[in-house]
């Protein structure tokens, strides 16, 4: 076994059978945890982000429409990534 393959196996791990029940369980668990993490990130940003951005405008309230459009575009791009 070449040295590069040994390093790859040490970093990634040994090949697994995708049809084995244990492998499918681990893959499902990883997908679920990623979904929870991404959902929590979006939820926390949606709770405080837009309100704080509008407060940061201060006396420049005429930029509010541009800020709303930028916020909408950002949320749309994040939702599209899901």
Secondary structure by P-SEA (a helix, b strand, c coil): ccaaaaaaaaacccccccccaaaaaaaaaaaaaaaaaaaaaaaaaaacaaaaaaaaccccccaaaaaaaaaaaaaaaaaaac
